[in-house]
């Protein structure tokens, strides 16, 4: 995944629920509406929590992939 596919990044590796989503909540506010944030996490609960976060707050989950022991999300910030 190249940096051209996203505008900002958050590495929540090694953190456990609820920290990744709390960090995501703060970091997404630094991203302009319509821009893409790449989130990397190791906590499997993010596979449930991040899609719900996006749905609840109106952000678009563009992709979710697993790479080795990491979960990678691309999120387009809503307005």
Number of C-alpha atoms within 10 A of each C-alpha: 7 5 9 7 12 16 15 18 18 17 15 20 15 12 14 15 12 12 14 24 19 11 15 19 15 10 15 22 10 11 17 15 13 14 15 25 25 23 24 23 23 21 19 13 14 22 17 9 15 20 17 14 17 17 12 9 12 13 20 17 19 12 12 17 12 13 10 7 11 17 19 21 24 21 24 24 21 16 9
